[in-house]
Amino acid sequence: MNRLYDILPFVPVPTEVADDLAAHGLSGLEQSALRALWHSTDMAALRDRLHAALEPLEADAAMRAGDALAAKFFNACLDVVGWELDPAWPERMRAQWLALQLAAVPVGLSARVASVVVTTLQTDLAAQRASLSALDAMLIPIVSRIGFFLVGLLDGAASVAEAQARLLAEYVEPDSGLPNRAALEQIFLPAEADEPSSAMLAVALMWGGSAIVLNSADRDRARIEVGRALAKRARAGDSLCRVGDDEWVLWAPGIGAGVRPQLAAAALLEAGEQAMRNVGLAAHATLAVGGALTPEDGGTSDKVFNAARRARAAALREGRTIRIAGPELELERAERVQIEREFIEALRNNAFDLHLQPVIQLSDGECAAAEALLRWQRADGSAVSPLLLVAMAEQFGLMQQLTRLVVQRATAMLSELSVQGVPIGLAVNLAGSDLRDPELPEFISQAIATWRIAPQRLTLELTEGSMIADDAQTMSVIARLRDAGHGVALDDFGTGYSSLAWLRRLPATRLKIDKMFVQKMPETAQDRAIVRSVVQLAQGLGLSVIAEGVEREEHLQMLRAMGCDAAQGFHIARPMPVDAFVAWWRHWNSEHQAAWPPVSG
């Protein structure tokens, strides 16, 4: 990784001592005169006199910065005695002066030091001679110029130090020492049309729900290690910037188009994932990389950076970890913008539907419940994924409004089903943000009262990740829902951060085993063991168990043999509109339930 001085060309570079010496214009004759002075002087005695003259200043500096720092600088000052214009001594003095500066010694100390040095040398020069020769007359201005040189050297060093401090404050992220977002703006240089493309690769570290068990020190350690690992993968000439708590950007000038940005992104992803494994936190976070090129994706830092972020977001939507921007991504973006506009309009007009998927009891085959699933069909007839619906609602801060719409629709549907002689219960899904809404239980109670529905007929399903949170408000909302008589189901069990201690504390009434375990039971002994163990565990805690993803007769038979309470899945029925569900329910109760076999074993 390049130093900040290397990647930011506008940073002032410390002036070379040789340049300072040349600026003071000591000719060859004058340099010879200076050497003659040293040869004709008792330098040990002169050094002692200079030390005595500087002692008050050294004492003052020691009080401000400490004895050690002051001693090093003033010892360097004494080396003016015998100096023959080589740069080694001024370099040492400048280094020690900068150390004093960082310890808050006043800048004006440099002029006082130079004055004492010049006065001491001139006084010594006059004291040793009864009359001044031509050489002596030449030495007096030479000594004065040494004083000017010292002031210029030390003040220049102080100015550079101040500029560097301002630079660090403005362009460096303090925790990692990496260049920040402002620095990225400065180093960005769009490629010309006839030059190889340059790339911006935006890396994000995304913490999962299980990361709630981590403290801030764990997260900071992971961020630092990931940043170091990413920097090591940078080429010579590349620059890694930290642009957020959990986001980095690699600026790769001249990398070219084609497969090279993709390979660079893969290398970054591998480095970041390995760093997370090294710190033992890989299970708590994932990484993703999005890339964009200049000039193809924009000619400014903002445009390219935003394109890289959009590419990363698209990768995550597709279940991938890497994506490089391109024309097709912009088409997808335009389509997404249109969908988002339509979504907001649909929410305003209450244009969503609920489809019902049956849940049957495995003991007798009765369908006493269903899950209400949100559906939306656009004006062009295309269906929108429920996951995308939820993502858009959360993106626009409309999750509360969407949830309340679903609750209202579900309670009205329960009333309608009762009128048609279908006295089942319904389960609706809540998002994690819903659990932080203290007014939600009261809203649900009002909806239940409006439609005169028994509370136990409405079950609230919560994903495991949304419930694994040591948050008093969340726990209070869940407890109030259960106390009101509603069922509380823990959905997708096994896919989040499963903690037995949390499962014991949560006020849930039922548990739903995720389909990823159920569907592989016939082929995988490990999945069969997991499902059997979850059934026994949940029932031991007083929870009923529903298995999701039942798509084959084998799944039903295995679950019944394990003592699972209920099941849902395509083998039983797909989600369907309410009218179709009523017809299905009547047929099921008259045909399938009557022929339902007893539990074997």
N, C-alpha and C positions, 0 to 999 in steps of 0.2 A: 504493500500500500504506500502510495506516495505521501510525503509530508505536505502539510497545508501550503507551505511556501512554494512547493513545486506545482501544485494544481491551481493556485490562485496567482496569476501573473501580476496583479496590482499590489501585492504585498510588498512593503518596503524591505529591501535587503540591506543588512548591516554594512556600513561603509568600511572598506578595507583600510587598515592602518597605513599601508603604503601610500594610498591616495591622500590620506591626511598629511603625511610627511611631505609628499610632493607639493601639496597645496601651500605649505609654508616656505617652500622655495629655498632651502638651505643648499647653497652651492658647494662644490667640492672644496673650495678654499675655507668656507665657513665650517664645514664638517671637520677639516684638519685643525682649525682653531679650537673646536670643541674637544677634540682628542688631546690637544696640547694642554688645555685646561685640566683635564683629568690627570695627565701625567705630571703636572706641576703642583698637584693638590694632595694634601694628606687626606685621602678619601675616607679612611676610617673615622678621622676626627670630624670631617664634614658630615658624614652620615650620622654621627652622634648628635651634632648640632641640629641637623634637620629633624631627627627624631624628637629632640626636645621641643623644637618649634611646632611640630605636628601633634604633640602629645595632648594638648587641650581638645583639639578637634577629634582625635581618636577616642578620648574619654566620652565626649558627647555622642559620637556614633555608637560606642559600645553600650551606652545606656538605652539607645533606641533599638539597636539591632542585635546586641549580644557581643560578648568579648571576641568570640572566634571569628565572626564575619568581619568585625572592625579590624582585628589584628592582621588578617590576610590582606585586606585592602591597603592598610597603611604600611605594611611591610613591602608591598609592591611599590608604593610611592617612594620609599627610601632607595629603591633601585634606580632612580633617576641619576644617582651618583654613579658615574662610570658608564652611563649609557652612551652608545655610539650609533644611535639611529637605527639599530636593528628592530624589527617589528615584534619580537618575542615579548619584550617587557611591556609595551603598551597593551598587547593582547591580554596578558595576565591581569594587568590593572583594570582593563575594561570588564573582564569577566567578574572580577571581585566587586567592581563598582555596581554592576547589574544585580549581584546578590544582595548588596546593601540596599539598592533601590527597592527590591521586592520586600525588604524588611522595613520599608517606610522611612528611609533616611531622606531628608530634604534634598531636592535637586540642587539648591544653591550651595551645598557643601562642596561641589566640584570647583566652583570659582574660589572659594576660601582655601581649598587645598592648593590650587594652582598659585594663588597669591603668596601663600607661605613658602612654597617651593622656590618661586622666583625671588622673593625677598631674601631668603636664606642664601641662595646661590650668589646673588648680587652682593650681599653684605660680605660674604666670605671672600668674594673676588676682590673687593675694595680693601678689605682688612689686611690682605696678605701683601699689598704692594704700597710702597711709599708714593709712587707716581704711576699714572696709567700710560702704558705703551700703546702703540698702534694695534697690537694684538688684543690688548685688554679692551680697547675701545670697540673692537669688532665683537668681543665676547658678550658685552653688555646687551646689545640688541638680540644676539643669538639666544641668550638666557631668557629674554623677554618672550621671544618667539616660542621657546619651549613651553612657557606658561600658556600662551595662546593655544598651542597645540593640545596641551592637557585639557583645557576647558572645552575645546572643540571635540576632542575625543570622547570625554565623559558625557558632555551634554548631548552629543550625537547618539551615543549608546543609549542614554536615557530616553531620547525621543523615539528611537527604534523600539525600545522596550514598551513604551506607552502605546505605540502604534500596534505592536504585536498583541498587547493586552486587549486593545479595542477590537482587533481582528478576532481574537479568540472569543470574546464576548458576543460578537455579532455573527460569526461564521462557524463556530465550533459547538457541537452538542456536548455539554459539560460532562455527562456521565461516562460516555464512551471515548471522548476525544476525537470523534469522527467529524468531518465536515457536515453541516446541517443543510436544511432546505434552502436557506439564503445562499450558501456556498454553491449549491447545485445550479442556482440561477447564474452565478458568475462564471462557472466553468463550462456551461452549456455553449456549444458552438454548432449551429446547424450545418450539415454537410451540403456542399454544392451538388448540383445535379450530376456533374461528371465525376464526383468523388465517391468512394465507398461509403455506404450508409453507416451512421452511428446509431447506437442503441441505448435505450434506457430500460433497465430491467428492475421492476418494482417487486420487492420481496416482502411478504407479510407473514408474521407469526400470529396464529389465531388460536387463542386459548379455548379449550373445550369446557363443558360444564363441570368436569371433574377438577378443573384448576381451582375451584373454590377452596380446596383443601390446602392450597399453597399460600405461603405468606409473601409479602412484598420482596423480601430478600431473595427467596427462591426465584421469583420472576425476574428480578434485576440480574441475578447471576446468569440465568438462561439468556437474557437479552445481550449481555456483554459477550458471552461465549459465542452466540450466534453471529454477532457482529464481527468478532475476530475471525471466525471460520469463513465468513463471506469475504472478508478483506484478503484472506490468504489465497482465495481463488481468483482474485483480480489479476489481469495481465499488467505488465509494465505499461503505464500510460492510462490505465483505467482508474476510476475514482469511485470509492464507495462512500455514500452519504447516508446518515441516519436522519430520516425525515419525520419520524414519529416514534412513540414509545415502542411500537412493535412493527416498524416498517423501515426498510432500507431501500436505497436506489443505487444500482451500479450504473455509472455512466461509462460506456465503452465506445470511445471515438474510433471511427474507421473499422469497425468490426465486420462490416459488409452485411448483405442481405442473405436470403436463403437459409441454409441449415445452421449457420454459425450462431445467430442469436438463440436458437432453440438449444443448441449444445451448451452455450454459456448459461442459459437458464437452468438446464438440467444439472450442471456442475454446482451452481449456487444452491439449488434445492438439496442436492446430496450433501453438500457441506453443512447446510443449516440443520438438516435432519440428524446428521452424525453428531453435531454439537449438542443437540437436545438429548441424544442417547448418552453422550459422554457425561452430561450433568444429571442423568437419571430422570428426566422429565418428559421423555418422548411420548408417554401415554397421555399427557395432559394438553398437548397442542399439536397443530398441524401447520405446515408451511405451504405457501402457494406463490407462484411467480407469474407476473404478467409483463410482456415486453412490447415496446413500440420503437419505431425507427424514424430517423430524420434523414432526408426530407420527406419520406413517404407519408408519415403520419402527422406531420406538422413542422413548422419552422421556428417555434418558440418552446421554451422549457415547459411552460404550463400545458400547452397542447400535447406535447409528447408524453409528459408525465401523466396527464389525464387519460390519454389513450392506453398507456401501459396499465393503469389501474382498471380501466374498463375491460381490458383483456383478461386481467386476473379475476375480476368478478365474473366474467363469462365462463372462465375455466371452472370456477367453483360451482356455478349453476349447472354445469355439465358433468360434475363429479370428477373433474380433472384437477391437476395441480400446476400445469403450465399451459400458457397460451400466448402467442405472439399476435399483436394486432394486425389487421389487414382490411381490405375493402369489404370482405364479407362480414367482419365484425361491425362495421359502421351500418351495414344493412340491418343486422340483428339489433343494433342499438336503436335505429329508427323504428323498427317493429316493436321493440320493447316500450319506447316512448308512447307509441300509439296505444299499446295495450294498457299502459298505466293511465292514460287519459280516459280510456273506456272503463277501466276499473273504478276510477273515482266517480264517473257518471253512473255506473251501475250501482255503486254503493248509495249514491244519493237517491236513486230511483228504486232501491230495494229489489234489484233485478237478479238476485241469486236464488238458487233452488237447494233443497235438501233431498238427497237420495238416502234410502234406508237399506242397510245390509243386515239380514237376520242374524241373530245369535240364538243357538239352540242349546237346550240342556242335554247333556250326554247321558243322563240317567234314564230319561224317558222320551227324549226327542222333541219335547215341547219347545216351541218358539215363543218365549215370553218377553223377549226384548229385541232391540235392534240398535245399531249405531247410526246416527244421523250424520251424513257426510256432505260437506259443502260442495256445490257444483255451480259452474258458471259457463254459459254458452254465449259466445260473442255474436254480434249481428251477422257475421259472415258464416255462422254455423259451426265454427271451430270451438272445441272445448279447451279450457285453460286448466292447467294442472293446479290442484288444491295447494300444493307446496308453493307455487308461484303466487297464488292468491294471498296466502299468509305472509310471504316475503314482501309483497307490495304493501299490504296493510301495515306491517311493522315498519317498512321504509318510510311511509308517509305519516306514521303516528296514528293510524286509524284502526289499530287492532281492537281497541275497546269498543269502538262503534260496530265493527264487524262481529265481534263476539255477542254483543247485545242483540244484534239483528238475528243471529243464529238462535239464541235463547228464545227470543220472541217467536220465531218461526217454529221452533221445536215444541214449545208449550202449546201453541195454537194447533199444531199437528197432533199432539197427544189428545187434545179435546176432540178433534175431528175423528181420530181413530176410535175413541170411545163411542162416539155416536154411531159409527159403522160396526160396532160390536167387536172391535179388535183391542182388547184392554192390555196392551203391552207397555213396557217401559222403553224409554229412549235414552241413549247416551250421546252427549255432545262433547266436543273437544275444546279445552281451554288452552291458551298460550301461557308461556311463563309470565308475560307482562300482565295478564289478567289477574294473576295471584297477588300482584302488588296494588290492585284496585280495591280499596277498603269498602267501596260502595257496591261491589259486585254481588255479595250475598243478599243485600237488601233489594237490588234490582231483580234478582232471580225470584225472590219471595213475592215481589209484586206481580211478576209475570205468572207465577203459579196461581196466585190468588185471582188474577184477572180471568184466567181460563179454568179455574176451579179444578185444578189437578192436584192429586196427592203428591207430596214432595218426593216420596220414594220412587215415583215413576220417572223421575229425571235424575240421571247419573251424569256426573261431570268427570271427564277423562282428562288426566294430566300426564304429560310425558315425564319420564323418569328424570331427564335433565332439568326440567322446570321445577321439580320438587326437591331435588338435592341442593338445598340452599339453607344455610343456617341463618334464616332471616325471620325475625319475630312477626313481621307483617304477613309474610307468606304463610307461615304456620297458622296464624290467627284466621286468615281467610279460609284456609282449608278446614280448620276446626269448625268455623261457623257454618260452612256448607254442610258438613256432616251432622252437626247438631240440629240443623233445620230439617233433617230427615233424608237428605239426598245421598245417593250412593256416590262414593269417590273412588274412581278406578285409576290405578297406576298403569299407564299405557306403555307399550314397547319395552317391557321389562327385559333387562339384560343387555341393552344397547348403550346405556349410559354408565355412570359411575355407581355401580351397585354396591351399596354399603348395608350390611346386615343391621348395624346399629341404627341407621336411618330408617330402614324398612320397619324396624320395631317401633320407632317413635312416630312415624307418619300416621295420621288419622285416616287411613284408607280403608275401604270395605272390600275391594276386590283388586285382583292383579291380572294383567293381560300379558301373556308370554309372546314375545316378538316372533313374527313369522320366520325370521332367519333361522331360528332353532327348530321350529315345528316342521318346516318343509324338508329338512335334511334328515329327519329321524329314520326313515326306512333304510337309508344308506349308511348312516354314520352312528356308530355306537356312542360316540362322545356326545352328540346332540340328544340322543335318547336319554342318556344319563343326566344331562343338564335339565331337560324338561321334567323328568321324573323327580329330580331333586327340588326344582322350583315348586312343583305341585305340592310336594310334601312339606316344604318350608312354609309356603303361603298358607296352606290349610292348618298347619300347626300354629300359625299366628292368627287364626280366625278369619282369614281372607278367602273368598271364593276365587276360583281360577278360571280364566277364559283364555283359550288358545287361539291365536290369530293365524291366518295363512293356511287354513285347511283346504287343500286342493285335490286330495286323493282319498279314496276309501280307506287306504292303509293308515292315513293320518288319523281318521276317526277311530279306527279300531285300536290303534296304539294308545291314543289319548283316553279312550274309555277304559282300557285295561289299566292305565296308570291312575285312574280315579279322578281325572280332570273334570271340573264341574260343567264347563260349557265350551262352545267352539263357534267360530265364524270363519268364512272363507269361500272361495269361488266354488268349491265342491258342493257347498250347501246352497248358496245363491250369491249372485253379484249384487252390488248396490243398485237400487231401482227407484223410480218415482213412487210417490205414496200410493197412487191408484194401483200400480202394478204390484206393489207390496201387499196391499189388501187382498188382491186376487191370489197372490202366491201364498199368503198366510192361510187363507181358507183351504186352498188345495193341500198344503202341507199338513194341516191339522186333520184333514179327512183321509189323507192317503198315507203319508210317511209316518206320522206319529203313531197311528194305529198299528203299523207293522214294525215299530221300533223294537229291536231285540233287547233282551235283558243284558245287564253288564256281565261279561264273562269273568270267570275266575273267582 
